[in-house]
Each structure stands twice: as C-alpha cells, then as structure tokens.
Amino acid sequence: MTFISYAQNFEDIRLWRALKIIENGFYIDVGANDPNHDSVTRAFYDHGWSGINVEPVQEYHQALCQQRTKDINLQCVAGETAEALTFYGVADTGLSTLDPAIAQQHKDAGMHVQTQTVASRTLASICEEHVKGPIHFLKIDVEGHEETVLRGMDFVKWRPWIILIETPWNRDQTWEKIVTDAGYHPVMFDGLNTFYLAEEYLNLKPAFDIPPCNLDNFQFCQGHKFSHPVMDIENQLNAARQRADRAEAELHALRNSRTWRAIQTLKNVLVRA
C-alpha cells in the first residue's frame, strides 16, 4: 500500500519506516495545528493509529474534532504547570506561540497577532488521564515553548519510543539536556526537527540513517508543496464547470420563457408549411 505523506519535511515517512510494523499505534502531537496540512500524524491516522492532539487554537481544534473522531483532541497548551497562560495566535499559520518575544517578532514582520488566555496542562497529567499503553512517538512543535512542555512530562513513567521536536537551525537548544538526561539519544537532525530515540529502542536507529527514498513507496498528498503544482489546472477545471452550470441554467430559463415558446410555435408553422 502506497504511503501518502502529509508532513512538511518527510517526518511521517521517517517515522513510518521505523514504526510501520506496529498495528493500531499511538501518538501524542503537541502543537497539532491543522489535521491535514503539514500534519505529522494524518498518515498514521489513515493507517489505523490514534492518539492525543494538543492544540490551543480554536479553529484548528474544531477541525481536529470533526476530522479526527478516533483521537483525543484537547484545546489547551502543554506546560510545566496547570494554569492560565497568555497565548499569541497568528491566524492561518503554524506560528502561534506562548513566547512574547517570538510574538513581537511576528508583529514586527507585519503579521496580525491576537492575544488570548488559554489553559495549560502538564503532559504528564494528560498521559495520566488518557494513555493506556505505549506511546510510539511524541511530536512537539510549540514555537519556543519546548522547555516548559518537556519539564511538564514524566519521562520515567511515560516513555515515548521516539520524540521529535522542532529545533532551531543553530542547534543551541538549552532544553536538550532534559531529553538526554531522561535517557534519549539524538539520532538525526533533518534541518527542522531533531529525532530522539529512547535508549531501550536504539535498535530503531537504522531507520534514520538514510533520507527518504523510492524504497519507502510513498507519494505526497494532493497540494503538498513538494508535489507537482496542480492548482492552475484545478482552477481552470472549476471555472469550466462554473461556466457549464451557468449555461445550463440559462438554457433552462430560456426553455421556460415566452421567447422559447414563440420559437417553437414558429418552427411548427414552418414545418407544416
């Protein structure tokens, strides 16, 4: 079966290579964003997996509830404590953040940033309530809030096999020691994320040794930025359909008009003559 990739940087392909032998696996997606666009978990959901999506933006949370009915969809942020926090939303992007400095950078770039108050829960409490078995991978994409997410997790009790965290290009993240001290080994940086393996699952490391290739038997989802552009063709097709619909409506209206009846009467007269 061809694997359909939705993730923005091959993340789901790399994870699938390591975990495809798992049936009905389980994931946690912190900063899930859209249920389809650039989603690391959509392909796994399509293959029978389920998990927990943590997403504070109401628009994305509602979409997750509608399209991920097998998942647990939580409208909150994952943090170090349970409290109310100020959240800076950037509509229609994956740039929303809890970090006021990052929010200011977006404002300076001309983006519209909306402030709201959101509930915070620790990842450990979320796991305590909802996790019943192994966590096969944990994905964290929280725009500068990584350390507080990690500090709110109990990596002794809850041991995701794989953790992938969006990582700055200069690789100077102060939070990495939290992960490595918990017994996780960095095995790959893909330019956007760092992948960590639990020390008890280091046998999965070969899955990350080479980049995605034709042997992975994958295709990109429709509209993926790496796929051949089809928007122009789709727009032309939609425009042609709209013209056809208008023409059909005009013909229907004409057939019910006095002019149409007069033309038909004239034709009948001419035929008799």
Rosetta blueprint (number, residue, H / E / L):
1 M L
2 T L
3 F E
4 I E
5 S E
6 Y L
7 A E
8 Q L
9 N L
10 F L
11 E H
12 D H
13 I H
14 R H
15 L H
16 W H
17 R H
18 A H
19 L H
20 K L
21 I L
22 I L
23 E L
24 N L
25 G L
26 F E
27 Y E
28 I E
29 D E
30 V E
31 G L
32 A L
33 N L
34 D L
35 P L
36 N L
37 H L
38 D E
39 S L
40 V L
41 T L
42 R H
43 A H
44 F H
45 Y H
46 D H
47 H L
48 G L
49 W L
50 S E
51 G E
52 I E
53 N E
54 V E
55 E L
56 P L
57 V L
58 Q H
59 E H
60 Y H
61 H H
62 Q H
63 A H
64 L H
65 C H
66 Q H
67 Q H
68 R L
69 T L
70 K L
71 D L
72 I E
73 N E
74 L E
75 Q L
76 C L
77 V E
78 A E
79 G E
80 E L
81 T L
82 A L
83 E E
84 A E
85 L E
86 T E
87 F E
88 Y E
89 G E
90 V E
91 A L
92 D L
93 T L
94 G L
95 L L
96 S L
97 T E
98 L L
99 D L
100 P H
101 A H
102 I H
103 A H
104 Q H
105 Q H
106 H H
107 K H
108 D H
109 A L
110 G L
111 M L
112 H L
113 V E
114 Q E
115 T E
116 Q E
117 T E
118 V E
119 A E
120 S E
121 R E
122 T E
123 L H
124 A H
125 S H
126 I H
127 C H
128 E H
129 E H
130 H H
131 V L
132 K L
133 G L
134 P L
135 I L
136 H L
137 F E
138 L E
139 K E
140 I E
141 D L
142 V L
143 E L
144 G L
145 H L
146 E H
147 E H
148 T H
149 V H
150 L H
151 R H
152 G L
153 M L
154 D L
155 F L
156 V L
157 K L
158 W L
159 R L
160 P L
161 W L
162 I E
163 I E
164 L E
165 I E
166 E E
167 T L
168 P L
169 W L
170 N L
171 R L
172 D L
173 Q L
174 T L
175 W L
176 E H
177 K H
178 I H
179 V H
180 T H
181 D H
182 A L
183 G L
184 Y E
185 H E
186 P E
187 V E
188 M E
189 F E
190 D L
191 G L
192 L L
193 N E
194 T E
195 F E
196 Y E
197 L E
198 A E
199 E H
200 E H
201 Y H
202 L H
203 N H
204 L H
205 K H
206 P H
207 A H
208 F H
209 D L
210 I L
211 P L
212 P L
213 C L
214 N H
215 L H
216 D H
217 N L
218 F E
219 Q E
220 F E
221 C L
222 Q L
223 G L
224 H L
225 K L
226 F L
227 S L
228 H L
229 P L
230 V L
231 M H
232 D H
233 I H
234 E H
235 N H
236 Q H
237 L H
238 N H
239 A H
240 A H
241 R H
242 Q H
243 R H
244 A H
245 D H
246 R H
247 A H
248 E H
249 A H
250 E H
251 L H
252 H H
253 A H
254 L H
255 R H
256 N L
257 S L
258 R H
259 T H
260 W H
261 R H
262 A H
263 I H
264 Q H
265 T H
266 L H
267 K H
268 N H
269 V H
270 L H
271 V H
272 R H
273 A L
